Amino acid sequence: MVVKDLLQFLRDVKSEISRVVWPHFDEFVGSTIIVFVVMILFAIYLGFFDLVFSRLAQYVFAWYGGY
């Protein structure tokens, strides 16, 4: 029974995959470039706030003698 269900599942997966509209290579490359640019910008954004808050924490700890 398990093997029969597995085979039916795999047939259904094959049927669904055949209905998928895959992007053209140009769309794929363009989307990939956009994702990398957004990741880099977000990393810079988070790095900036990490730097600001770490400097603020160092200042507060130095002010109160804990660092």
Secondary structure, DSSP 8 states (H G I E B T S, - for coil): -HHHHHHHHHHHHHHHHHH-----HHHHHHHHHHHHHHHHHHHHHHHHHHHHHHHHHHHHHHHTT--
